[in-house]
Amino acid sequence: IIRGDIGDGSPGPGASAPIIDGNAFNASAFVFKKSSAVNDSVIEGFEIRNFSNPPSLFTGGTGSGIIAWNSDTNNISIRDNYFHNLGWNGILVGSDDGSIQDRWYIIRNIINNSDYAGIELTNTNDSLIEDNIVTVGSGIIWDPTDSGVGIEIAVRDHGTGVSTFNNSVLGNSFMNDSITGSVAGPRAGINILSRAYTSSADAELNNVTLNGNNVSNISSRGIYIVAESRNDSDATINGIWITNNSLDKNGDGINIRDFVSSGTGDATHADLNIVKNRITM
């Protein structure tokens, strides 16, 4: 357990939280190393800020508050932290080598001004994101078709065949940051994505629950569900429950899209349940 000041049980740390300041350095604050097999760990009660990933030195993922990429992790809790002014994500968990991480619990954090996404779980099983407050970035720095996301649950398959199961996004609140210039704007408050990149890929995202979230003032989409096939690959999304969410003044409340961006692969979704949500424009 790495503990600062966890505060009073509301989102974010306490008033005496230690500050981890990157001073605009091109790095990330906490890094779970490849092949380190880190399990049963907690990071809680910190303010993490000012880590950079400038376009001139672009390195995917660098500039995050917490990153676990191609790592072997299991049962990791990230609680009661304040992430802000970051060059990539507040929290980034995932892989591009087909490896799967398990049981990430991301609870009661505040995340502002992360250039790519607030929280991303890619190729991750049996995880929970609950009671966080996320201000969605504008997607100005990186590819505006992908960046500017509050929370993303994804499968990305580069040819190994990746399936993930049972991820939940419960009771979080999202709001949009200001949009400047001619950029299209943020991608979504919540992004559910299955993307396959090559002809040997078979990306499958299963059993995701979105319940009790508040998403407001996102200029593009409140909730975005996408299966995308590239280069003769197959991408599927199965078993999505979207229940009891409040979606207010977003460009689209809920946007569902299956598409083949190149080649002759398949992009499909099934068992999509949208129940008792409040959508206002």
N, C-alpha and C positions, 0 to 999 in steps of 0.2 A: 504494500500500500504506500503510495506517494501522496501525502495529504498536506494541504495548506489549511485554509479556513473555509469550512463547508457552509457556514452561515446558518440560517434559520429554517431551512427546508423549502424555501421558495427558490425559483430558478436563479442560478448564478451563485458566486461564492460570497463569503462574509466580508465585512469591511476591512479585516486585517489580512486578506488573501495575499500571499506572496506574488510578486509580479515577475513574469518571465518575459523580458523585452528583447526582441531580436535586433533592435536598432537598425532596421532596414537591411539586415544581412541576408544574403541569398542562402537560406537554410530553413529547416523546420525545427520546432521546439522539442517535441518528443518523437523519437523514431524507433519503431519496432523493427529490428534488423532481420534481413533475410536469413532463413534457416536457424533462427535462434530459439524457436519453440518456446515462446513466452506464453505462460498460462496463468490463470487465476490471479490477475493483477488489477489494481484500482489506481486511477489518477483522479484526484478530486480537490476542489477548493483553491484553484489558481486563476489568476488573470494572465492570459497569454496573448501577446500583441506584437505587431511590427516585424513580422517575418516576411521576406520579400521573394518574389520570383519575377524580376524585370524581364520584359520582352527581349531585350538584348542578350540575356543569359538564359533563355527559356529552357527549363528542365521540368518535365511533367511531375506534378505533385509537390515539388519544392516550394516552400513558403507556407506550409500547412502548420496548424497548431499541433496536431497529432497525425502521424502517418504510419500505416502498417501495410506495405505493398509487397506482394509476393512473399509474405511472412507466414509462419506457421503459428497462429495464435488461437487461443481458446479461452473463453470465459474472461473477458476483459470488460471492466466497468469504467466509464468516463462520466463523472457526476459533478454538478455544482461548480462549473468553471465558466469563465467569461473569455471568449475568443473574439478578437477584433483586429482590424487592419492587417489582413493576411493576404499574401500573394497567390494562394491557391485555395485550400479548404480549411474550415475549422477542424474537421475530422475527416480523414481519408483512409478507408479500409478497402482493400481489393487486390486484384492480380491481373496480369496479362499472360500468365503462364499456365492457366487452368487450375491453379491451386485454390482451395476453399478454406476460408476461415470461419470459425464457429462462435456463436454466443457472445456477441458484442451487445452491451447494455449502455445506452447513451441517454442519460436522464438528467433533467433540470439544469441544462446548460443555456447560456445566452451567447448567441453568435451574431456578430455584426461585421459587415464590410469584409467578407471573404470573396476574392475575385472570381473564383470558379463555382464553389458550392459551399453551403454551410456544413452539411453532413452528407457523406457518400458511403454507402455500403455496396460494393461490387463483388460478386462471387462470394457471398457471405451467407451462412445458414443460421436459422434459429435465433434471430437477433431482435432486439427491442429498442425503439427510439421513442422516448416518452417525456412529455412535459418540458420540452425545450422552447425557447423563444428565438426565432431566427428572422433577421432582417435580410431579405434576399438581395444579392448584389445585382448590378445592372448588366453584367455580361460584356462590359466595355473592353476589358483587357484581352480576353481570350475569345475563341470562336463564338460569336453570338448565337449560333444555332445550338450549341451545347452548354455554354456557361450561363451563369446567372440562375442558380438552382438553390432552393431552400434545403430540401432533403431529397436524395436520390437513392432508390433501391434498384440495383441493376445486375444483369448478367451480361458480361462481355466475353465473347468466345473468339479467340484468334486461331482456332483449329484443333483444340484439344477435346472439345465436347464438354460443355459446362452446364450443370443443372443446379439450381439452388431452391431451397424450400423454407417456408414458415418464417417470414419476417413481418414485424408489426410496427406501424407508425401510429402512436396513440396520443391524443390530447396535446399536440403541439400547436403553437401559434406562429403564423408567418405574416410578414408585411413586406412591402416592396421599398427598396431604396430609390433615391431619385434617379431619373434617366436623363442623360445629357447627350448632346451631339446627335448624329444620324444613325446610331446603333438601333437594331431592331428591338432591343430590350431583353429582359431576362427570359430564360427558357420556361420556367414553371416554379410555382411554390413547392409542389411535390411532383417528382418525376419518377415514373415506373418504367424501366427500360429493359428490353431484351434485344441485344444487337449481336449479330453474327457477321464476321469479317471475311472469311475465306470459304472456299468450296468444301473444305473438310470440317467446317464449323457446324455446331448444332446447339445453339443457345436456347435454354429453356428456363424460364422464371416461373416458379410455382408458389401459390398460397401466400399472398401478401394481403394484410389487413390494414386499412386506413380507417381509423375510427376516432371521432371526436376532435378533429383538428379544426382550427380556425385559420382560413387563408383569405387575405384581403388585399386589394389594391395592387395585384400583380398585373401588369399591363398586357401580358401575353395569356397565360393559362394558370388557373388555380391548381388543377390536377391534370397531369399529362401522362397518358399510358401509351407506350410506343413499342411495337415489335418491328424491327428493321433488319432486312436481309441485304447483305452486300456480297457481290462476287459469287453468285450461285450457292449461297448458304441458306440455312433454315433458322428462323427465329420464332419462338412461340412464347406466349404468356398464358398461364392457366390458373384459375382459381383466385380471382381478385375480389375482395370485399371492400366496398367503399360505403361506410355507414356513419350516420350522425355527424357529418362534417358541416361546418358553416363556411360557405364560399361567397364572399361579398365583394362586389365591384372589381372583379377580375375580367380580363379580356374575354376568355372563355371560362366557364365554370369547370367543366370536365371535358377534356379533349381526348378522343381515342383514335389511334392511327396505326394501321398496319401498312407497311410499304416496302417495296423492293427498290433499293436505290441503284443497283447495278446487277446485271446478270439475270438468271431465271430461277432464283431460289423462291422460298416460301416465307411469308410473314403472316402469322395468324394469332388470334386470341380466342379463348374459350372460357366458359364458366365465369363471366363477369357479372357481379352483383352490385347494383347501386341502389341503396335502400335508405330512406329517411334522412336525406341530406337537405340542407337549406341553401338554395342558390338564389342570390339577388344580384342585379346588375346596376 
